[in-house]
Amino acid sequence: MPYSGSIMPGICVAAVAAGPVFVTVTTLASLYLRLPAAIVVTAEAVGVFCLALIPATLLGAIVALPVNAIGALLMTYLGKHLPVVRSSAAWAIAGGVKGGIVAALLDLGDSEPSLAFGLVVTSALCGWLCSRWLRWTPQGMTDLIPLPPSAPACRGS
């Protein structure tokens, strides 16, 4: 099935978002695990958190770019053959599963559950973002799309 758009914008946006999302989700999960104890948030802690987002953006992009590219290429290939894989939800689920597999291989579930949660959520979001600029066109719909008169060679006749 043909598609329009490109996976490149989604891959790039997901790569840039990966680091800050991972740091934010992991921090929030870590704070959640401390409940019901009181959580004290100081101005200094907020400042350190905001500063941590700067290198997280760069490092996250370096790590996420090849992973997102491989995943998006695989999902695009599968989407050409399996209609169920074309939805953004399927891309998000595939990303989350990929993150869960990595978390399991690194044995983060028991030792660092906040890191495992952050990895799974970030991977699912990256999968969803990678699919957002891709539009699948129904089979045969390309014949119904009117072509400009300056493109008679494209009409196939």
C-alpha positions, 0 to 999 in steps of 0.5 A: 500500500502506498503512503504519502509523507515521510518518516524523516520528520517523525524520526528527527522529532522523536530523537530530539524529544527522547532525552527530555522525555526520558529524564522527565518521566524517570524523575516523576516515576522516582518521585512517585515511588517515594509516596506516601512520604512527603516530596520536597521540591526546592527551587535548586532542585527545579534548576538542576532538573532544567539544566539536566534537560540540556545535555539530555536533549543532545545525548538522547538524540544521539542514542535515539536517532539510529534506534528510531530510524531502524524502528520506523523503517521496519514499521513502514515495511511491515505497514506495506504488508499488514494493515494493522501496523499502519496505525499510530497506536501500533507504532506506539505499542511497538516502541513500548515493547521495544523499550520493555525488551531493552529494560528486561535485558538490562534487568531494570525492572527490579533494580531500577523500576523508574528507569524501566518505566522511563524507557518504556514510556519514552520508547512508546512516545518515540514510536508514536511520533515517528508515525505522525508524518506518514499517511497511508493511502488506500489501495487504488486511491492513487488512481483517483487523485487528480494529476495536474495537466503538466504531468501527463506522463504520470497518468500511466496511459 
